Amino acid sequence: MRERTREEALTENVVRGLHVWARYNCENCHTLLGEGAYYAPDLTEIVAQRGRTYLQAFLADPAAFYSEERDRRLMPALGMTPQEISDVIDFLAWVDGIDTNGWPPRPILVAGASVRGIPGFQGQPESEDPALRGRAVFNTTGACASCHALTPGVTLVGPPLAGIATLAEQRLREPGYAGAAKSAEEYLRESILEPSRFLVPGERYAAGGRSLMPEGYQQQLDAAQIDDLVAYLATLR
């Protein structure tokens, strides 16, 4: 049981984060490990799905990411201190590492997401076409669709990816580009594996000099899946 619950990782920060979770009545809207309310998303694996940088920015100013008028929902600004935000994220990261026997059964969804097992998903993971395999990665293993829309002008957590291949080519020609990519495909790969390598000036998808996109996709996806995902994104013009 200790191995499954990560008892050894119950640090002072994690315990303080639990108290923050209780003090702000987070379970009145959210569930953890199936317990709580169902008004808002389950947060059992939210740190792995969104990353610490995004969560820090979101908890500091939820209205910057969701509009009640546009999204028909709005998490209130709770007025958490930076320390409280850090602690509650530590608590959620501890929960994220628990052996939950597969809970939650599918990724947290936001408007526009498409995931295997949900009506409308059209992934073809066995195709010989790398772009079609990449589309399956986008919608399933990579969970890209839970943060990025493919419809122009539709912003979820991250920017819409409609026309991203064309935009990548344009970025490479801009004098302010400071990454290492020499082609659109390399730029897309860099954006996946090193999301903070180049931050687009003026965009709101970064905080504290770090991209809101989680790092570590080298561990989540294998090399072939990353190749396929890049091939798919390169078709979005």
Residue frames as qw, qx, qy, qz and C-alpha x, y, z in Angstrom:
[[0.000, 0.885, 0.466, 0.000, 0.00, 0.00, 0.00],
 [0.311, -0.767, 0.093, 0.554, 2.85, 2.41, 0.80],
 [0.387, -0.102, 0.595, 0.697, 4.31, 1.88, -2.66],
 [0.168, 0.574, 0.690, 0.408, 0.98, 2.62, -4.34],
 [0.143, -0.924, -0.355, 0.016, 0.20, 5.74, -2.30],
 [0.486, 0.544, -0.169, 0.663, 3.75, 7.19, -2.37],
 [0.569, -0.778, -0.252, 0.079, 3.77, 7.70, 1.40],
 [0.675, -0.266, 0.023, 0.688, 7.47, 8.55, 1.27],
 [0.270, 0.360, 0.283, 0.847, 6.65, 11.59, -0.92],
 [0.289, -0.832, -0.454, -0.134, 4.33, 13.18, 1.67],
 [0.439, 0.155, -0.224, 0.856, 6.48, 16.25, 2.25],
 [0.066, -0.491, -0.446, 0.745, 5.55, 19.31, 4.30],
 [0.179, 0.218, -0.318, -0.905, 4.66, 21.10, 1.05],
 [0.316, -0.196, -0.832, -0.412, 2.29, 18.32, 0.06],
 [0.245, -0.488, -0.759, 0.353, 0.56, 18.39, 3.45],
 [0.021, 0.436, 0.151, -0.887, 0.23, 22.18, 3.28],
 [0.223, 0.071, -0.580, -0.780, -1.20, 21.77, -0.22],
 [0.260, -0.381, -0.884, -0.073, -3.83, 19.39, 1.12],
 [0.125, -0.562, -0.520, 0.631, -4.84, 22.07, 3.62],
 [0.109, 0.304, -0.238, -0.916, -5.03, 24.64, 0.79],
 [0.243, -0.158, -0.821, -0.493, -7.25, 22.25, -1.19],
 [0.262, -0.526, -0.789, 0.183, -9.57, 21.93, 1.82],
 [0.136, -0.478, -0.289, 0.818, -9.45, 25.59, 2.83],
 [0.203, 0.280, -0.304, -0.888, -10.56, 26.81, -0.60],
 [0.670, 0.269, 0.541, -0.431, -13.23, 24.09, -0.90],
 [0.175, 0.419, -0.677, -0.580, -11.81, 22.85, -4.20],
 [0.070, 0.107, 0.988, 0.084, -13.77, 19.59, -3.93],
 [0.376, 0.520, 0.474, -0.603, -17.01, 21.56, -4.15],
 [0.552, 0.661, -0.169, -0.480, -16.35, 21.75, -7.90],
 [0.447, 0.546, -0.696, -0.130, -13.60, 19.22, -8.67],
 [0.967, -0.230, 0.020, -0.104, -12.98, 15.55, -8.03],
 [0.082, 0.648, -0.754, 0.071, -9.79, 13.84, -6.93],
 [0.027, 0.131, -0.988, 0.082, -9.59, 10.06, -7.18],
 [0.286, -0.386, -0.799, -0.361, -13.34, 10.06, -7.82],
 [0.300, -0.602, -0.608, 0.422, -14.21, 12.01, -4.67],
 [0.077, -0.309, -0.038, 0.947, -15.79, 15.46, -4.76],
 [0.489, 0.623, 0.320, -0.519, -18.19, 17.30, -7.05],
 [0.585, 0.207, 0.636, 0.458, -18.54, 16.96, -10.81],
 [0.240, 0.907, 0.203, -0.280, -19.13, 20.57, -11.80],
 [0.203, 0.857, -0.442, -0.172, -15.54, 21.01, -13.01],
 [0.736, 0.395, -0.549, -0.028, -12.86, 18.58, -14.32],
 [0.910, -0.389, -0.025, 0.142, -11.34, 15.77, -12.31],
 [0.103, 0.908, -0.392, 0.105, -7.84, 16.84, -11.25],
 [0.916, -0.313, 0.235, 0.088, -6.29, 13.46, -10.45],
 [0.769, 0.044, 0.305, 0.561, -3.72, 13.76, -13.27],
 [0.222, 0.960, 0.173, -0.007, -3.84, 17.49, -13.92],
 [0.311, -0.797, 0.386, 0.346, -0.12, 18.14, -13.23],
 [0.547, -0.083, 0.709, 0.437, 0.97, 15.61, -15.84],
 [0.421, 0.634, 0.603, 0.238, -1.55, 16.94, -18.33],
 [0.120, 0.969, 0.171, 0.133, -1.06, 20.68, -17.86],
 [0.630, 0.282, -0.256, 0.677, 2.31, 21.13, -16.18],
 [0.418, -0.545, -0.421, 0.593, 3.33, 23.27, -13.22],
 [0.177, -0.091, 0.135, 0.971, 3.96, 26.47, -15.18],
 [0.261, -0.392, -0.562, -0.680, 0.45, 26.49, -16.62],
 [0.500, -0.588, -0.633, 0.053, -1.14, 25.68, -13.27],
 [0.383, -0.370, -0.269, 0.802, 0.77, 28.47, -11.53],
 [0.022, -0.023, -0.260, -0.965, -0.41, 31.01, -14.09],
 [0.368, -0.421, -0.675, -0.481, -3.96, 29.64, -14.17],
 [0.480, -0.565, -0.612, 0.276, -4.47, 29.64, -10.39],
 [0.269, -0.291, -0.139, 0.908, -3.13, 33.19, -10.20],
 [0.308, 0.368, -0.057, -0.876, -5.58, 34.45, -12.84],
 [0.465, 0.250, 0.849, 0.031, -8.19, 31.94, -14.09],
 [0.427, 0.774, 0.298, -0.361, -9.99, 34.58, -16.16],
 [0.060, 0.686, -0.528, -0.497, -6.95, 34.87, -18.42],
 [0.091, -0.165, 0.943, 0.273, -7.65, 31.36, -19.69],
 [0.004, 0.454, 0.879, 0.148, -11.43, 30.96, -19.56],
 [0.193, -0.071, -0.015, -0.979, -14.21, 33.42, -20.21],
 [0.350, 0.301, 0.759, -0.458, -17.70, 32.92, -18.80],
 [0.520, 0.581, 0.014, -0.626, -19.15, 34.53, -21.91],
 [0.448, 0.508, -0.648, -0.348, -17.12, 32.38, -24.31],
 [0.290, 0.190, -0.935, 0.073, -16.75, 29.12, -22.39],
 [0.660, -0.453, -0.323, -0.506, -19.91, 29.27, -20.24],
 [0.816, -0.454, -0.277, 0.227, -17.82, 28.66, -17.19],
 [0.220, 0.754, -0.317, 0.531, -15.38, 30.63, -15.11],
 [0.704, -0.302, -0.492, 0.414, -13.33, 29.51, -12.16],
 [0.212, -0.967, -0.098, -0.103, -13.38, 32.33, -9.62],
 [0.383, 0.594, -0.458, 0.538, -10.20, 34.15, -8.69],
 [0.753, -0.481, -0.439, 0.091, -9.48, 32.61, -5.29],
 [0.118, -0.914, 0.241, -0.305, -6.79, 35.05, -4.26],
 [0.936, -0.241, -0.053, 0.251, -4.27, 32.34, -3.40],
 [0.217, -0.865, 0.390, 0.229, -0.82, 33.50, -2.37],
 [0.528, 0.593, -0.596, -0.119, 2.16, 32.30, -4.45],
 [0.106, -0.341, 0.892, -0.278, 3.07, 29.94, -1.60],
 [0.661, 0.161, 0.556, -0.477, -0.44, 28.49, -1.49],
 [0.739, 0.550, -0.188, -0.341, -0.38, 27.98, -5.25],
 [0.309, 0.545, -0.778, 0.045, 2.98, 26.22, -5.04],
 [0.316, -0.189, 0.840, -0.399, 1.78, 24.02, -2.18],
 [0.749, 0.282, 0.377, -0.466, -1.48, 22.96, -3.79],
 [0.672, 0.575, -0.412, -0.221, 0.38, 22.08, -6.99],
 [0.065, 0.434, -0.875, 0.202, 2.78, 19.97, -4.91],
 [0.554, 0.035, 0.682, -0.476, -0.25, 18.22, -3.43],
 [0.783, 0.473, 0.054, -0.400, -1.77, 17.62, -6.87],
 [0.445, 0.595, -0.666, -0.074, 1.59, 16.33, -8.13],
 [0.228, -0.259, 0.886, -0.309, 1.63, 13.85, -5.24],
 [0.710, 0.273, 0.459, -0.458, -1.88, 12.71, -6.15],
 [0.627, 0.622, -0.321, -0.342, -0.78, 12.45, -9.77],
 [0.253, 0.509, -0.822, 0.031, 1.86, 9.89, -8.80],
 [0.592, -0.130, 0.670, -0.429, -0.48, 7.56, -6.89],
 [0.054, -0.003, -0.939, -0.338, -1.23, 4.18, -8.46],
 [0.473, 0.137, 0.245, -0.835, -4.92, 4.80, -9.19],
 [0.470, 0.188, 0.862, 0.020, -5.69, 1.57, -11.06],
 [0.252, 0.331, 0.661, 0.624, -6.40, 3.55, -14.22],
 [0.034, -0.867, -0.491, 0.084, -8.48, 6.39, -12.78],
 [0.581, 0.431, 0.247, -0.644, -9.56, 8.70, -14.34],
 [0.756, 0.213, 0.610, 0.104, -10.63, 6.43, -17.23],
 [0.560, 0.588, 0.309, 0.496, -9.90, 9.05, -19.91],
 [0.384, 0.058, -0.113, 0.915, -8.11, 12.40, -20.12],
 [0.052, 0.643, 0.391, -0.657, -9.65, 15.61, -18.84],
 [0.371, 0.488, 0.577, 0.540, -11.48, 17.22, -21.72],
 [0.032, 0.535, 0.143, -0.832, -11.98, 20.83, -22.68],
 [0.586, 0.666, 0.220, -0.405, -14.00, 22.30, -25.52],
 [0.529, 0.717, -0.375, -0.257, -12.93, 20.94, -28.89],
 [0.279, -0.476, 0.834, 0.006, -11.04, 17.91, -27.60],
 [0.874, 0.218, -0.250, -0.354, -11.20, 14.63, -29.45],
 [0.224, -0.491, 0.828, -0.154, -9.97, 11.44, -27.81],
 [0.396, 0.046, -0.883, -0.249, -10.27, 7.77, -28.67],
 [0.149, -0.329, -0.883, 0.300, -13.45, 6.30, -27.24],
 [0.178, 0.534, 0.323, -0.761, -15.36, 9.54, -27.71],
 [0.578, 0.618, 0.530, 0.050, -17.81, 9.82, -30.65],
 [0.332, 0.939, -0.036, -0.078, -16.24, 11.53, -33.62],
 [0.384, -0.661, 0.579, 0.285, -12.67, 10.32, -33.13],
 [0.826, 0.543, -0.038, -0.145, -11.19, 9.28, -36.47],
 [0.212, -0.723, 0.643, 0.138, -7.65, 8.22, -35.58],
 [0.933, 0.309, -0.159, -0.091, -5.96, 5.54, -37.69],
 [0.441, -0.744, 0.498, 0.063, -2.99, 4.32, -35.65],
 [0.773, -0.069, 0.591, 0.220, -2.23, 1.37, -37.97],
 [0.576, 0.809, 0.065, -0.099, -1.99, 3.43, -41.16],
 [0.794, 0.073, 0.148, 0.586, 1.18, 3.33, -43.27],
 [0.209, 0.765, 0.093, 0.602, 0.90, 7.12, -43.66],
 [0.449, -0.100, -0.504, 0.731, 2.95, 8.78, -40.88],
 [0.164, -0.223, 0.030, -0.960, 0.66, 11.85, -40.95],
 [0.689, -0.354, -0.393, -0.496, -2.39, 9.69, -40.24],
 [0.718, -0.234, -0.557, 0.345, -0.54, 7.91, -37.46],
 [0.253, 0.090, -0.295, 0.917, 0.46, 11.34, -36.15],
 [0.421, -0.379, -0.182, -0.804, -3.17, 12.43, -36.10],
 [0.781, -0.371, -0.496, -0.084, -3.91, 9.44, -33.88],
 [0.559, -0.096, -0.438, 0.697, -1.06, 10.47, -31.54],
 [0.044, -0.289, 0.025, -0.956, -2.44, 14.03, -31.49],
 [0.599, -0.368, -0.217, -0.678, -5.85, 12.80, -30.39],
 [0.889, -0.325, -0.313, -0.074, -4.85, 9.98, -28.05],
 [0.808, -0.181, -0.268, 0.492, -1.42, 9.29, -26.54],
 [0.366, 0.223, -0.094, 0.898, -0.16, 12.84, -26.84],
 [0.131, -0.719, -0.604, 0.317, -3.46, 14.33, -25.60],
 [0.251, -0.011, 0.175, 0.952, -2.63, 17.36, -27.77],
 [0.164, -0.500, -0.569, -0.632, -6.30, 17.92, -28.59],
 [0.432, -0.686, -0.549, 0.204, -7.10, 18.63, -24.97],
 [0.328, -0.623, -0.069, 0.707, -5.07, 21.87, -25.15],
 [0.047, -0.333, 0.437, 0.834, -4.96, 22.79, -28.86],
 [0.621, 0.554, 0.424, -0.358, -7.87, 23.33, -31.22],
 [0.462, 0.046, 0.629, 0.623, -7.61, 22.83, -34.98],
 [0.188, 0.817, 0.514, 0.182, -10.18, 25.51, -35.71],
 [0.352, 0.365, -0.042, 0.861, -8.80, 28.98, -36.52],
 [0.207, -0.523, 0.060, -0.825, -9.40, 31.47, -33.73],
 [0.808, -0.478, -0.226, -0.258, -10.44, 28.87, -31.15],
 [0.187, 0.550, -0.661, 0.476, -8.17, 29.02, -28.12],
 [0.816, -0.415, -0.400, -0.047, -8.27, 26.29, -25.49],
 [0.664, -0.664, 0.041, 0.342, -5.28, 26.15, -23.15],
 [0.470, -0.308, 0.422, 0.711, -2.67, 26.57, -25.87],
 [0.260, 0.477, -0.248, -0.802, -2.84, 28.34, -29.22],
 [0.845, 0.390, 0.249, -0.267, -4.90, 26.92, -32.10],
 [0.493, -0.347, 0.662, 0.447, -2.82, 24.82, -34.50],
 [0.629, 0.675, 0.386, 0.013, -4.74, 25.52, -37.69],
 [0.482, 0.844, -0.098, 0.213, -2.09, 26.52, -40.26],
 [0.611, -0.731, 0.251, 0.174, 0.76, 25.77, -37.85],
 [0.792, 0.059, 0.345, 0.500, 3.06, 24.48, -40.60],
 [0.348, 0.748, 0.201, 0.528, 2.76, 27.74, -42.52],
 [0.342, -0.924, 0.052, -0.164, 3.17, 29.72, -39.32],
 [0.808, -0.414, 0.238, 0.344, 6.33, 27.72, -38.50],
 [0.649, 0.369, 0.264, 0.610, 7.85, 28.73, -41.83],
 [0.035, 0.884, 0.112, 0.452, 7.02, 32.35, -41.12],
 [0.623, -0.776, 0.083, 0.056, 8.53, 32.20, -37.63],
 [0.824, -0.124, 0.221, 0.507, 11.84, 30.95, -39.04],
 [0.447, 0.553, 0.223, 0.667, 12.08, 34.01, -41.28],
 [0.264, -0.933, -0.139, -0.203, 11.46, 36.46, -38.44],
 [0.363, 0.625, -0.468, 0.509, 14.59, 38.22, -37.09],
 [0.437, -0.564, 0.427, -0.556, 13.52, 37.60, -33.51],
 [0.969, -0.085, -0.181, -0.147, 13.47, 33.82, -33.79],
 [0.125, -0.742, 0.624, -0.210, 16.07, 32.50, -31.34],
 [0.914, -0.140, 0.354, -0.139, 15.65, 28.74, -31.63],
 [0.337, -0.461, 0.730, 0.376, 17.82, 26.23, -33.46],
 [0.679, 0.403, 0.613, -0.031, 15.40, 24.99, -36.13],
 [0.108, -0.344, 0.512, 0.779, 16.22, 25.36, -39.83],
 [0.224, -0.174, -0.751, -0.596, 12.98, 24.00, -41.27],
 [0.589, -0.336, -0.058, -0.733, 9.28, 23.99, -40.40],
 [0.869, -0.175, -0.458, -0.071, 9.51, 20.34, -39.35],
 [0.545, 0.079, -0.525, 0.649, 12.46, 21.10, -37.05],
 [0.179, -0.318, 0.198, -0.910, 10.56, 24.05, -35.59],
 [0.766, -0.307, -0.238, -0.512, 7.56, 21.82, -34.84],
 [0.821, -0.086, -0.509, 0.244, 9.79, 19.21, -33.23],
 [0.297, 0.219, -0.419, 0.830, 11.55, 21.87, -31.17],
 [0.418, -0.365, 0.035, -0.831, 8.19, 23.23, -30.00],
 [0.866, -0.269, -0.335, -0.257, 7.17, 19.75, -28.80],
 [0.840, -0.094, -0.384, 0.371, 10.40, 18.68, -27.13],
 [0.420, -0.156, -0.259, 0.855, 11.73, 22.06, -25.98],
 [0.028, 0.804, 0.555, 0.212, 8.65, 24.29, -25.64],
 [0.280, -0.910, -0.083, 0.294, 10.58, 27.02, -23.80],
 [0.654, -0.036, 0.308, 0.690, 13.45, 27.15, -26.31],
 [0.078, 0.157, 0.265, 0.948, 11.71, 29.97, -28.17],
 [0.062, 0.601, 0.671, -0.430, 8.79, 31.94, -26.72],
 [0.231, 0.597, 0.469, 0.608, 6.75, 33.99, -29.16],
 [0.135, -0.056, -0.278, 0.949, 6.92, 37.64, -28.02],
 [0.363, -0.055, -0.033, -0.929, 3.62, 39.09, -26.88],
 [0.623, -0.202, -0.672, -0.345, 1.79, 35.77, -26.66],
 [0.529, -0.522, 0.328, -0.583, 0.08, 34.77, -23.42],
 [0.959, -0.034, -0.254, -0.120, 1.17, 31.13, -23.50],
 [0.649, 0.192, -0.491, 0.548, 4.15, 31.58, -21.19],
 [0.469, -0.854, -0.044, -0.220, 4.77, 32.67, -17.61],
 [0.591, -0.718, 0.341, 0.140, 8.01, 33.46, -15.83],
 [0.131, 0.678, -0.650, -0.318, 10.03, 32.85, -18.98],
 [0.247, -0.070, 0.964, 0.064, 8.69, 29.29, -19.37],
 [0.406, -0.083, -0.601, -0.683, 6.16, 27.95, -21.83],
 [0.657, -0.152, 0.370, -0.639, 2.83, 26.82, -20.39],
 [0.872, 0.205, -0.376, -0.236, 3.20, 23.66, -22.44],
 [0.804, -0.503, 0.315, -0.012, 4.48, 20.80, -20.25],
 [0.233, 0.660, -0.704, -0.120, 7.96, 19.46, -20.86],
 [0.442, -0.275, 0.838, -0.166, 8.95, 15.80, -20.98],
 [0.825, 0.359, 0.016, -0.435, 7.26, 14.52, -24.12],
 [0.383, 0.514, -0.766, -0.049, 10.46, 12.56, -24.78],
 [0.151, -0.131, 0.913, -0.356, 9.33, 10.32, -21.93],
 [0.595, 0.292, 0.455, -0.595, 5.64, 10.26, -22.84],
 [0.790, 0.562, 0.000, -0.244, 6.10, 9.52, -26.56],
 [0.771, -0.189, 0.432, 0.428, 8.66, 7.33, -28.29],
 [0.179, -0.419, 0.417, 0.786, 10.78, 8.58, -31.20],
 [0.110, 0.258, 0.811, 0.513, 8.49, 7.10, -33.86],
 [0.037, -0.764, -0.635, 0.112, 5.42, 8.73, -32.32],
 [0.149, -0.733, 0.000, 0.664, 7.16, 12.11, -32.23],
 [0.172, -0.152, 0.645, 0.729, 8.15, 11.68, -35.90],
 [0.041, 0.496, 0.814, 0.298, 4.55, 10.86, -36.78],
 [0.104, -0.807, -0.443, 0.378, 3.20, 13.79, -34.78],
 [0.151, -0.558, 0.264, 0.772, 5.57, 16.19, -36.56],
 [0.127, 0.100, 0.780, 0.605, 4.50, 14.70, -39.91],
 [0.007, -0.685, -0.728, -0.038, 0.86, 15.35, -39.05],
 [0.135, -0.802, -0.201, 0.547, 1.42, 18.91, -37.84],
 [0.224, -0.330, 0.483, 0.780, 3.38, 19.61, -41.03],
 [0.111, 0.395, 0.786, 0.463, 0.16, 18.97, -43.01],
 [0.075, -0.794, -0.535, 0.278, -1.74, 21.72, -41.16],
 [0.315, -0.014, 0.234, 0.920, -1.43, 24.61, -43.57]]
